[in-house]
Amino acid sequence: MKKILITLLLILTAFISQNTLAFEQNTIKDINSHWAENEIDTLKALGVMNGYNGYSNPDSYITRGEFTALITRAFEINETQAPTQFYDVNKDHIFYEAISIASSNGIIGGFPDGSFKPEEKITREQIMLIISRITDDKSEKTIAFKDIDKNYLYIKELAKVSGDGIISGYPDGRFKPYNNTTRAEAAKIIISSMNKYLPSLNEQAAFETAYNFLNCHFNNTDEAKALSIGRAKKDYDYIENTYSVSKDEGYTLKNEISNINFLSANKDGPFTQYTCEYDITRTINENVKTYKGKSDIRLLERNGICTVYEHNTRIIVPQFINLTWDVYPSVAPAYNTDGVTAVSPTSYRVAQTSEGKSTKITSGTNDLYFNSELGNAYMDYARTNGYDVWAMYKTDFTLDTASKLLNSPDSRKFVNNLLIKEILTHKLDGINFDFENMYEQDRGAYTNHVREITIMAHTLGAVTSVDVNKYEPSSSTWSMCYDRDSLAKYSDYIMLMAYDQYYPAGKTPGPVAGLGWTEGCIKLTLNEVPADKLVLGMPFYVRIWETKNGRNLGTKSVSMDNALKQIKENKATSKYEARFDLVKYSWNKNGKVYMLWMEDAMSIRNKVMLAKKYSLAGVASWRRGLESKDIWAAIKDEINTQR
């Protein structure tokens, strides 16, 4: 649509004193890469498909009661409701209201014996009949299924529904009316039905709703809730929780929005999505920060009413990011890092042991601790040198710690509120998630945790970034534990840890990050993460490999300077290896062969060139203190080089 530029000024102050939020599972744990992921997630966002404790069970068969509930919610069928006459659906049944509504409106029917059989698996024929009763379309259509003849009792209904593209046949040309239907198939059918049978969304009404919603999002949460449903409405629980904690800690918040610019609109039947940017001036007491924000707003029109069902916000860093991770956040570093835009000190760690400044997580679990190492001296150093601080938040990298935290709403709420206080206390610019070694089945729970913290961090003007490694199907707990596309959707930046190409547990020696391998990691991750959200993580360390008779005995990580020292002391021989674009050094000692592939200013500069080649958001380095002195000038020079 035509680009529209609107300017407005809003003021937002903390006003909530009660903290009653229950941190529920607002994302789905088991649909990543599923063929019906988009449909299921849309129904979840709308509040239509709630699932079971965060699981949608997409490949399980759906029951008659479940499908009835979904269809009545999806189409907001609630005009008439008479008590159900089915003897097996009493007032205590979980789907009593939905079945009563659908029955009263002639959408469902029962069996000759007076039953509805709500727990019975629903058939394709039964779904086809329900869908045919939703629309008033009476146009004649034809069908050609091998197992349906002209005497089929419901041939007109089937012709209408299949002709409208709602239900299709099988590859063998049959309809198979008595087959059961999975929850994923039901989600696909419902979304297709909504697209076909709900009136096309009025563009002007959609724009006005989106504009008013965005206006109220920064001004009046009650009004914003009135314009929203489902996931978008629940988000205000997290926003209000942030203001509640802030007020309890003695902070007053104010946000001013200006220069709203609607960039694009994507319309699909009753659904519309807008993308817009705006400027935000955030004030926490006397601390003022101005930044650019971005929103993706999804709307649906039903029964003449347009509402927002999903709203994802983003904070945009305007310059090329040059971040370095730091492991000593309690003291001021001894030297500066020229050209660095942000530092990420390892500040917060959830663990099974108490360390440093520690708080026992008393809600949800009694054996986890929130440990903090971030000190005022480090923050003074960062502020003096003009660095943004994206404080790292991690676990102890044990499977059970992550699982206990992520699957406990009370524990997450406890930790999230501590993070809110830390952002306020230290005036943090961001939170960097570094959760590693997690159960693959906790992938959705982790995404949910990132999302809820992002909502609250954005309320305070803080960026969120998430560390991931490349997609590797053979690595369950180190790679497949990340739902990268969803993490990119809900956070501001994804930090790609493109190192450990050859790792200690491997049998073959090799470099930390060959250039070709690094480029492959980037290209693979861009399948899931937009380039403007992806930051390339680069290694400042080198692995020295110890071998004997061609067998790997082990490896250790050293700094660049230490590696150079080892090369010099052992009079190592060098050989350039084109396949890695790195120089390999090796030497013999005590009957063993030692080797390393050197990371240096040139190899790091080449990686920065890759980030620029693919228009990535920036680069990050693991870690400060392992680099040689010429690294920072090389990175800065390459960032500023025009090619």
N, C-alpha and C positions, 0 to 999 in steps of 0.2 A: 504494500500500500504506500501511498505518498508519505514521505518522511515529514513528521510533525514535530515542531519544536515548541515546547511549553515551559514556562518558568513559574515556579511557585516557591513559597517559603512556608515551612512548617516548623513547629517547635514541639519537641517531645520531652516530657519530664517523667521522672519516676513517680509512681503513684500507688503501687500495690504493696501492701504490708504483710499479706499472708502468703506463705509458701506452701502450696498444697498440691503441686504438680506431681503426678505419677508418671514416671518415665516409661512409657509403653513402647512396644516394638512398632515403629512406623514405617519400616521398610520390610521387604519380604526376603526370607533367608534362602529360598530354594528354587529361584527362577533364573539365576544368572545363566545366560546363553541358551535358555530354553526357547523353543520356537514360538511360544506364546508369551514371552517375557513382557513385551510392551502392552499387550491386552490385559494381562493379569495385573501389572503395575498400575495401569490406568484405572481399573476397577478398584484397586486398593486405594489409590489416591482419592477416588470419588467417594470412598466409604461404602462401596457396594460389596466388594469381596473382602471380608475381614480376615479370613484364614484362622489358623489355630496356633496361637502363641508365636506368631511371626512366620509360620509356614503356610504355604498355599496348597501343598500336596497336589501339584498340577497333573500328575499322571494317575491319580486315584479317581475312581468313578464317582460321579456326583449323584446325589439322591433327588427324589422328587421334591422333598421339602426344601433342600438346599437351592435347587434351581428356581423354585417358586419365589424364595426369598430374594435371590439375586435379580430376577426379572422385575419384581415389584419395586425394588430399590433403584434399579437402573433407570426405569421409566417413571419413577415417582408416582406409581399407581396407588392412590389413596383416597379417591373421591367418595367411594361408598364402601362401607364395611358392615356386613351383617354377620351375626354369629354363625360359625361354620356348622354344617349339619353332619360332618363326617364323624362317625363314632370313635375313630382312632386318633382324633386330633382334639384333645381337651384344652382348656384355657392355660394349663401349665406347660403345654408343649412349646419348645423354643421357637417354632415357626407358626404358632397359632395365628398371630396377627397377619403375617404375610399370606398364609393360606386363606384366611377369612377374606382379606382384601381381594385376592386374585379370584376367589370363588364368587364373590359378590359382583365382580365386574365381568364375569363370564369368561375369564382367561383360562381357568383350569376346571377340570371335572373330576369326579371320582369314579369308583367302580360300582358295578350293579349291586354289590352287597352293602353299599353305603359307606365304604371305607375310602380313604385317600392313599393309604400306604406311604406315608412321608419318608420312611427309612428305606424304601425300595429304590434300587438303581433306576434312574430314568432312562427311557429309550429314545432313540433318534426320532421315532415317530411321535412320541409324546411331546418332545421339544418342538418339533415341526408344527404340531397343532397349537401349542401355546403361542409361538411366534406369529402364526397366521392370524390369531385373534387380536393381536396388538394393533395391527394396521387396518385402516379402513379401505385400503387399496383393493379394488374389485376387478382389476384388469385381468383378462384371460391370458394365460401363459401355457406353453406346452413343455412336456418333459420327455426324456427318452432314457429311462433306467431299465436295464435288462431284467431286473427282478420286480418291476412294477408294470402291471397291465392296465388296460382301460377300465377294468372293473374294480380297481383298487378303491376302497371305501373313501379314502381321503385324497383322491387324486387332484382335486382342485386346490386344496390347501398345500399339498406338496408342490404343485406346479407354481403356485404363487411364491412360496418361500425359496424354493430352489432357483426359480426364474429371477428372483431378486438378488441372487448370489449370497444368500444367508447360509444355506446348507448345501454342500456339494456332495457328489457321489464319490465312490472309491475308484481307484485306478482301473479296476476291472469292469467299470461301467455299471455297477450295482449300487443301490441306495442302502440296502440292509436296514430296514426300518426298525428291527427289533434288537439291534446292537445297542449296547450301553454307551454312555458318553463320559469322557473324562472331564475333570474340572478345567483343564486347559482348553479343551474343545468347546466347553460351555462358555468360557470367557471370550473366545474368538467369535462365537455365534452372537453373544450379547452385544459386543462392540460393533459387529457388522450390522446388527439390527438397529442399534442406536444411530449409526451413520445413515442408514437407509430410511428409517421411519420417524425419527425425530425431525421436526421442522428445521430447515437450514438456518443457521445462526444469523441474526441481523447484525451487519457489520458495524453500524453506528452504535447499536446497543452494546455490542462487545467492546468497542473502543471506550465508550463512556464508563462501562463497568470497570475495565482495566485501569483507566485513568483515576477514577474515584477510589478504587481499591488501593492503588499505589499511593495516592494522596493520604488516605487514612492509615496505611501501613506505617507511616512515619508520624502520625498525628493522633489517631484515635483508634485504639485496638478494638473497642466495642463495635464501632462502625465497620471496621475491616472484617470482623467476624461475621457481621450481618451480610456482607457481600461475598462470603466464602463458605465452602463446605469441605468435608473430608479432610485431607491432609493439610490443606492451606489453613483451615480453621484451627486444627490442632497445633499448628506451628505457634500460635499465639500463646499457648500454654508455656512454651519455652521462652518466648520473648518476655512475657510477663514475669516469669520466674527470674529472669535476668535482672529486671528492674526491681523486683522484690529483694533479691540478694544485695544488689547495689545500694538500695535505700537502707537496708539493715546495716550495711557497712559504712554508712555515712556519706555516700556519694550521690550527687544529683546529675542526671543525664539530660542532655539536650541535643537534638539533631535538626539540622536545617538541610532541606533538599532543594535543589535548583537545577535549571537547565535539563529538564526531562526531555529526552529525545527518543521517540518511538522509531526503532530501526527497521523492523520487519513484522509482517503478519503472515501467518500460515493458517488458512481456513480449510476445514474438512468437515462438511456437513454441519452438525450442531457444535463441533469443536473448533476452537480458535486458540492459537498460540501467538503471543506478542513477545518480542525482545526489545528492551529499551535500556538506555543508559541515562545517568544523571550524576550530579555532583552532590556530595554530602559533606557538611561541616559538622563534626561531632565534638561536643564539649562534655568532658567529665570533670566536674568542679571547674577548675581554672585551666585545665589542659585542653587545648583546641587542636584538632586534626582535620585536614581537608583531604578527601580522596574521591575517586570516581567509583560509582557503583553500577551494577548491571543486574537486570532482572529478566527471567523467563517466566511469563505468566500464562497459565493454561486455563481456559474458560469453557463452560458448557452451558447451552441454553436448553431448558426443559420447561414445558408448560408456560412459555412466555417469560420465564425468569432466567436471567443470565447470572451465573455465579463463577467465582474463581475456585478451582479445586486443587491447583498446585502452583506454588510460587517459590522459585529457587533464586537466591540472590548471590551476587559475587562482588568481591572487592578487586579492583584492577590495579596492579602495580604498573605505572606508566613507563618505567625505564626497563632496560634489559637487566634481569636479575643476576647478580653475582653473589651468591650466598656461600658461606662456609660454616660447616658444623664445628662445634667446639666442645671439649669434654671437661673443661675446668671452669664451671660457671660461678664458683664461690670466690674467685680472686680475679684481679684485673690482669689481663695478659701483659706480657713484657714488651710487646711490639705491636705496631699497627699493620693493617693489611690494605695497602693502597688499591683502590678501585672496588673494594667490596661494598655492596649495598645493604646486605643483611647478614647477621650472625645468628646461628641457631645453637645455643648452649644446651647441653644435656641436662635439663633443669628438673623435670618431674618424672618419677618412676613409680609405677604400681608394682609391688613385689610382695613376696611372702615373708620377707624379713624387714625389720625396722632399721633404717639407715639415715644418718644426718638428721635434718629437721623432718620428723616423721609424724604422720597423723594416722591413727588406726581407722580403717573404714568400718564404721560401726553399724552401717545399714546394709542388710542383705547378706553379709558374710563376716565372719569373725577372725579370719586369718589372712587378710590382705592389708597392706599399708600403702599410704600415699607419701612418698618420700620426696622432699624438695631440697635442691642444692643451690638454687639461684641466689646470689648475694648482691647486696647493694654496690659493692666495689666493681663487680662486673658490669652492672647496669650503668654506673657512672662512666666507666670506660667506654661503653657502647655509645652512650649519649654524647660524650665529649667528641667522639670521632664521627658522629653522624650516621651510625649504623642503625637500621631497623633491627629489632630483636624478635625473632620468631622462636620462642622458647620450645625446646623439644619435650615432648610428652611420650613416654614409652612404657613398656612393661619390663619384667626381668627376663623376657624372651623364653619363658616356660609356657607350655601349652595350657596347663591347668590355670595359671594366673590369668591369662587372657580370657579363657572360657568362663571362669567364675565372675570376672568383672563384666564382660560383655552380655552375659545372659541373666544378670541380676539388675532389674530396674532400679532398686533401691541403692545398690552399690554405684551404679552409673550416676544417679542423681547426686549422691554424696560427693563423688569425685568431680563431677561437672561443676557443682557449686564451689568446690575448692579452686577449680581453674578460673571461674569467674572472679573470685577474690584475688587470685594471683595476677590476672590481667589488670585489675583495678589498682592493686598495690604497686606493681612494678611498671605500670603504664606500657604493657607489652603491645607490640605491633602485630603479633601473630602467634599461633600455636602450630608446631610442626609435629605431626603424628609419626612415630617410629615404632609401630607394633610389628614384630617379626616372630616367626615360629608360632603359628596359630592353627587350630584345627580347621580343615577345609569347611566343615559344616558350620563353623562360626563366621563364615565370610559375610553373610547377610547381617549378622548381629554387629560385626565391626563396621559395616557401612552405616548401619543405624546409629552407632555411637559417633561416628564422624559427622553425620548429618545433624544430630541434635546439638553437638558442640558448635558446629558451624553456625547454626541459627543464633545461638547465644553469643558467640564471638562476634558475629556481624552486628549484633545489637550494640556492641561496645566498640565497633570499628576495627576489629582485629581480623587479620587474614588467617585462613587455615590452609595448610599444605600437608600432603600425605606421601610418605616414603613407600615406594613399591619397587620390586624387581621385575625383570621381564617375564612375560608369559611363558611358562614351562610346564606342560601337562604332567610330566613325570615327577614334579616336586609338589606334593600335596600341601605340606605345612609351611613351605617357604615361598611358594609362588601362587598356587591355586587358592590360597586363603584370601586373595585380593580380588574383589569385583571391581576391576579398574575403571570400566565405563561408568558405573554408578558412583564410585568414589570421585571421579572427575566431574560428574554432574552436580554433586553436593558440596565439593570443596572448591577452593580457589585455584590451587596448583597441585600437580602431581610431580613428585621428585623421583626420577628414575635412577635407581641405584645400579648404574651400569659398570659394575666391577665384580671381581671374583669370577672371571671367565673360567679360570682354572682355580679350584678351591682345595683347601687342606685335605678334605676327605677323598678327593679324587686320586686316581692311580697315576695320572699323567701330569708331569710338570708343564707349566705354561705361564703366559703373562696374566697379569691382573685384568687388563682390558685392552686387547688388540683393537686397532682402529676399525677394521672391517667388522669385527664382532660388535663393537660399540654402535656402529651405524646400523647393523642388523637389529640391535635392541631398540633403537629409536624407531625404525620403520615398523617393527612389530607392535610397539606400544602405540604408535599413531593410529593403529586400527581401532583402538579403544579410547584414546585420549586426544582431544583437540590439540593442535600444535601450540596454540596460544595459552594453553594451560600446562604444558609439559616443560619441566626443567631437567636438564641432563646432569646427573650426578657423576663426578669424575674422581678417580683415586689419586691421593697424594702418597700412597704407600707402595712398597715393592715387596714381592715375596721371594725369599731365597729358598731354593729347593735343594734338598740333600738326597743324593742317590748313590746306590752301590750296585754294580753289575746290572745296570739298567732298571733297577727296582727303586721306586720312590720310598724313602725312609721318613719323609716328613717335610714340613715347610714352616717358616716363621715370617711374620710381617715386620718390616723395618721401614724407617723413614727414608726419604730420598738421599739425605746426607749420609746416613748409615750405610746405605747400599753403595754409594760412591766410595766410602771408606773401605768397605770390604773389597771392592774392585781394585782399589789402589794397593792395599796391603797384600792381596793375594796374586797380584800381577795377572789379573784375569785377561783372557783373550776375548775379543769382541767379534760379533758377526751380525750384520744387519739382516733381519728376516722380513722380507717383503710381505708375507702373508699376514703379519701382525703390524707392520709398519713400526717396528720397535727394534732396538739393538739388544741382542742377547749376549750376556757375559757368562763365562764359565771358568772354573779352575779346579784343579785336583788338590786334595789335602787328605793325608792319612788314609789313603786307599779309597777315598770317596770322591764323587764328582758333585760340585756345587754349581748352581746356575741361577740366573735371574734375567728378567726382561725389564729393562730400565724405563721407568716413567720419569720424564724430565720436562723442562720448559717447552721443548718442541712437541712432545707427545700430547701434553696438556693443551697447547695452543691448537694442535690439530683437532682435538675434541671440541674446543670452542668453535672452530670453523664448522664442524658438523652441526652444532646447535644453531648456528646462523644459517647454514645451508637449508635446514628444514624449518626455519622461522620459528624456533622454539622460544619459550618465554625467558629462558636464561640458562645459567649453569650453576651447579652447586659442587662443593668439594669436600670429600672426606679424607682427612680432616685437618684443621688448622694445627700446626705444630709438626706435621710430617713432611712439609714441603721444603724445597730448597729456596734460597733467598731470591732467585730470579723468577720464581713462578708468578708472583703477583703482577709484575711488570708485563710478563708475557700475556697473561689473561687480559689485563686492561688494554694492552696495545691491540690485541686481536679483536676485542669487543669494539674498539673505536675505529678499526680499519675498514675502509670502504672498498668493496671488490666489485 
